[in-house]
Amino acid sequence: MTQNQQRTVHALLDGYGTTYAEDAGIRLRNTPQPLYRLLVLSSLLSAPIRAAAAVGAARALFHAGMGSPRRMADATWRRRVVVLGEGGYRRYDESTATRLAEGARLLLDTYGGDLRGLRREADGDTARMGGLLQQFPGLGPAGAAIFLREVQGVWPEAAPYIDAKVVQGAGKVGLPEDPSRLARLVGEPQLPRFTAALVHCALDKGAAQQVRELTHA
């Protein structure tokens, strides 16, 4: 790693290395509840809506007791709509309330409510993980990528997960745009925070500019 790259990595991690899960108050571990909560968050982030609104809606759902697939499925549709609205997710609240219940039931029926079953079924194949994740209503390629970027910290076989949005952010701050070279700039435990920071720079021109300025200060 060059000295400039080292400064860039430090600026990224220090300034923007907070994952969506951390923002939503999820202490991510390889256990059923936090994995489900990450699935919900990834689904909410899949809509064309501000990330802050998706994170706020996830926090509201979990605070209201809908942090497990059983509790999500058992809640009434109206209750889910109300809580999503309270969390700031008003534009897509009704359709999302339906999809969250459908996804919770699918998880219960297919994996007994435990996403580690999906992990076992994928058997170390990250592309297979992505395909299985996209079977959940409302979770398309972007949502699956969000889930895999964050879960690679507790599912080591998914690491390094460097998708196109991460590569885009790397280009904006002057880091290598080759996924394998990019992954070698940090240790595996830092990959979720590193990729989160690069995605932030891909989405926010001001963040990328600030990182470049700090690197060359």
C-alpha positions as CSV (number, residue, x, y, z in Angstrom):
1,M,0.0,0.0,0.0
2,T,1.3,3.4,-0.9
3,Q,1.4,6.3,1.6
4,N,-1.3,8.1,-0.2
5,Q,-3.5,5.0,-0.2
6,Q,-2.9,4.5,3.5
7,R,-4.0,8.1,4.2
8,T,-7.1,7.6,2.0
9,V,-8.1,4.4,3.9
10,H,-7.7,6.1,7.2
11,A,-9.8,9.1,6.0
12,L,-12.5,6.8,4.8
13,L,-12.7,4.7,8.0
14,D,-12.5,7.7,10.3
15,G,-15.0,9.9,8.4
16,Y,-17.4,7.5,6.8
17,G,-16.8,4.0,8.2
18,T,-20.2,3.5,9.8
19,T,-22.2,0.6,8.4
20,Y,-26.0,0.9,7.8
21,A,-26.4,-1.8,10.5
22,E,-24.6,0.3,13.0
23,D,-26.7,3.3,12.1
24,A,-29.9,1.2,12.7
25,G,-28.7,0.0,16.1
26,I,-28.0,-3.5,14.9
27,R,-25.2,-5.3,16.7
28,L,-24.5,-7.7,13.9
29,R,-23.6,-11.2,14.9
30,N,-24.1,-14.6,13.4
31,T,-27.4,-15.2,15.3
32,P,-31.0,-15.2,14.0
33,Q,-32.3,-11.9,15.3
34,P,-29.5,-9.5,14.1
35,L,-29.3,-11.3,10.7
36,Y,-33.1,-10.9,10.3
37,R,-32.8,-7.2,11.2
38,L,-30.1,-6.7,8.6
39,L,-32.4,-8.4,6.1
40,V,-35.2,-6.0,7.0
41,L,-32.8,-3.0,6.8
42,S,-31.5,-4.1,3.4
43,S,-35.0,-4.4,2.1
44,L,-35.9,-0.9,3.3
45,L,-32.7,0.5,1.7
46,S,-33.7,-1.1,-1.6
47,A,-36.4,1.5,-2.3
48,P,-35.5,4.8,-4.0
49,I,-35.6,6.7,-0.7
50,R,-33.1,8.5,1.4
51,A,-30.9,6.1,3.4
52,A,-31.7,8.1,6.6
53,A,-35.4,7.4,6.1
54,A,-34.8,3.7,5.6
55,V,-32.6,3.5,8.7
56,G,-35.1,5.5,10.7
57,A,-37.9,3.1,9.6
58,A,-35.8,0.1,10.6
59,R,-35.2,1.5,14.0
60,A,-38.9,2.3,14.5
61,L,-39.9,-1.3,13.5
62,F,-37.4,-2.8,15.9
63,H,-38.4,-0.5,18.7
64,A,-42.1,-1.4,18.1
65,G,-41.2,-5.1,18.6
66,M,-40.9,-6.2,15.0
67,G,-37.3,-7.3,15.2
68,S,-38.0,-11.0,14.5
69,P,-39.8,-12.7,11.6
70,R,-42.5,-14.1,13.9
71,R,-43.3,-10.7,15.4
72,M,-43.2,-9.1,11.9
73,A,-45.5,-11.7,10.5
74,D,-47.9,-11.5,13.5
75,A,-48.2,-7.7,13.4
76,T,-51.2,-6.3,11.6
77,W,-50.7,-4.7,8.2
78,R,-52.0,-1.4,9.6
79,R,-49.6,-1.5,12.5
80,R,-46.6,-2.0,10.1
81,V,-47.9,0.9,8.0
82,V,-48.2,3.2,11.0
83,V,-44.7,2.4,12.3
84,L,-43.1,2.8,8.9
85,G,-44.7,6.2,8.6
86,E,-43.6,7.2,12.1
87,G,-40.0,6.2,11.0
88,G,-40.2,8.5,8.0
89,Y,-40.9,5.8,5.4
90,R,-44.2,7.3,4.2
91,R,-43.9,7.1,0.4
92,Y,-43.6,3.3,0.3
93,D,-45.2,2.4,3.6
94,E,-48.2,0.4,2.3
95,S,-46.4,-1.7,-0.2
96,T,-43.5,-2.2,2.1
97,A,-45.7,-3.3,4.9
98,T,-47.0,-6.1,2.7
99,R,-43.6,-7.2,1.5
100,L,-42.2,-7.3,5.0
101,A,-44.9,-9.7,6.1
102,E,-44.4,-11.8,3.0
103,G,-40.6,-11.9,3.6
104,A,-41.0,-12.8,7.2
105,R,-43.4,-15.7,6.4
106,L,-41.0,-16.9,3.6
107,L,-38.1,-16.9,6.1
108,L,-40.1,-18.8,8.6
109,D,-41.4,-21.4,6.1
110,T,-38.1,-21.9,4.3
111,Y,-35.4,-21.5,6.9
112,G,-37.3,-21.8,10.2
113,G,-36.8,-18.0,10.7
114,D,-33.0,-18.4,10.7
115,L,-30.9,-16.9,7.8
116,R,-28.1,-19.2,8.7
117,G,-30.1,-21.8,6.8
118,L,-29.7,-19.7,3.7
119,R,-26.0,-19.5,4.5
120,R,-25.8,-23.3,4.7
121,E,-27.7,-23.7,1.5
122,A,-25.4,-21.4,-0.4
123,D,-22.4,-23.5,0.8
124,G,-19.8,-20.7,0.5
125,D,-21.0,-19.5,-2.9
126,T,-21.5,-15.7,-2.6
127,A,-23.3,-15.5,-5.9
128,R,-25.7,-18.2,-4.7
129,M,-26.2,-16.2,-1.5
130,G,-27.2,-13.2,-3.5
131,G,-29.6,-15.2,-5.6
132,L,-31.3,-16.7,-2.5
133,L,-31.6,-13.3,-0.8
134,Q,-33.4,-12.0,-3.9
135,Q,-36.2,-14.5,-3.3
136,F,-37.3,-12.2,-0.5
137,P,-40.0,-9.8,-1.7
138,G,-38.6,-6.3,-2.4
139,L,-35.0,-7.4,-2.1
140,G,-33.4,-7.0,-5.5
141,P,-29.7,-6.9,-6.5
142,A,-29.1,-3.6,-4.7
143,G,-30.6,-4.9,-1.5
144,A,-28.7,-8.2,-1.7
145,A,-25.5,-6.3,-2.2
146,I,-26.1,-4.2,0.9
147,F,-26.8,-7.3,2.9
148,L,-23.6,-9.1,1.7
149,R,-21.4,-6.0,2.1
150,E,-22.4,-5.9,5.8
151,V,-22.7,-9.6,6.6
152,Q,-19.2,-10.4,5.3
153,G,-18.0,-9.4,8.8
154,V,-19.7,-12.4,10.3
155,W,-19.9,-14.7,7.3
156,P,-16.2,-14.9,6.3
157,E,-16.9,-17.0,3.2
158,A,-18.7,-14.0,1.7
159,A,-15.5,-11.9,2.0
160,P,-14.2,-10.0,0.3
161,Y,-17.5,-8.7,-1.1
162,I,-16.6,-5.8,-3.4
163,D,-19.5,-4.8,-5.6
164,A,-19.8,-2.2,-8.4
165,K,-21.0,0.5,-6.0
166,V,-17.9,0.0,-3.8
167,V,-15.7,0.1,-6.9
168,Q,-17.4,3.3,-8.0
169,G,-16.6,5.0,-4.7
170,A,-13.0,3.8,-4.9
171,G,-12.6,5.5,-8.2
172,K,-13.9,8.8,-6.8
173,V,-11.3,8.9,-4.0
174,G,-8.3,7.6,-6.1
175,L,-8.1,4.0,-4.9
176,P,-7.7,1.0,-7.2
177,E,-10.8,0.0,-9.1
178,D,-9.8,-3.6,-9.2
179,P,-11.8,-5.5,-6.5
180,S,-9.0,-7.8,-5.5
181,R,-6.5,-5.0,-5.1
182,L,-9.0,-2.9,-3.3
183,A,-9.8,-5.7,-0.8
184,R,-6.1,-6.0,0.1
185,L,-6.0,-2.5,1.4
186,V,-7.7,-3.5,4.7
187,G,-7.9,-6.6,6.8
188,E,-11.1,-8.7,6.6
189,P,-12.5,-7.4,9.9
190,Q,-12.5,-3.9,8.5
191,L,-14.1,-4.8,5.2
192,P,-17.7,-3.9,6.2
193,R,-16.7,-0.4,7.4
194,F,-14.4,0.1,4.4
195,T,-17.0,-0.8,1.8
196,A,-19.6,1.2,3.7
197,A,-17.3,4.3,3.4
198,L,-16.7,3.8,-0.3
199,V,-20.4,3.4,-1.0
200,H,-20.9,6.7,0.9
201,C,-18.4,8.3,-1.4
202,A,-20.1,6.8,-4.4
203,L,-23.4,8.4,-3.4
204,D,-22.1,11.7,-1.9
205,K,-19.9,13.9,-4.0
206,G,-19.1,16.0,-1.0
207,A,-17.8,13.0,1.0
208,A,-15.5,12.0,-1.8
209,Q,-14.2,15.5,-2.1
210,Q,-13.5,15.7,1.6
211,V,-11.6,12.4,1.6
212,R,-9.5,13.5,-1.3
213,E,-8.7,16.8,0.5
214,L,-7.7,15.0,3.7
215,T,-5.5,12.6,1.7
216,H,-3.6,15.4,0.1
217,A,-3.5,17.8,3.0
